């Protein structure tokens, strides 16, 4: 498992550096992807999913709202709360980073045969199910949301 963690961190660093070289932010893109795939969401959902302090998420959301990448909308279930939805500009940011994300995924998998990629997919599905079952077994409020796309 140590090797998995090392590979994950190396890919994460590579993606972060390559995105930064293009003027993009991996952290912002991950939040935008989460919002796009789960909208409308609360800032608390983002904080829980990415294990971030609520203040950190608020600052990021304020910046992305100011940049026109997302909007706050009223929560139909709670008049005091706001939900977040991505704007067309936010979708454009995601589209701009998609080629790089696909390229790096290909880079990570290019040395594998189709059969090995299939085996890896099966293994990752099993790991995802096992971890998901553990998260589901946690007491309410202790579980972390799962991003729909990494």
Number of C-alpha atoms within 10 A of each C-alpha: 6 7 8 9 10 11 13 12 12 12 16 14 13 13 19 16 15 17 17 12 10 12 9 17 17 18 11 18 19 17 21 26 20 23 24 21 15 18 14 19 20 18 22 16 21 26 19 18 16 17 13 13 12 15 12 12 20 15 11 16 22 15 14 18 18 11 12 14 20 23 19 18 14 13 15 10 8 9 8 8 13 18 19 23 22 24 16 12 13 24 16 12 18 19 11 13 16 13 11 15 16 11 12 17 13 12 11 12 14 11 10 12 10 11 9 12 14 12 12 14 12 12 12 12 12 12 12 13 12 12 12 15 11 11 16 14 11 11 8 9 7 11 15 18 16 17 17 11 10 10
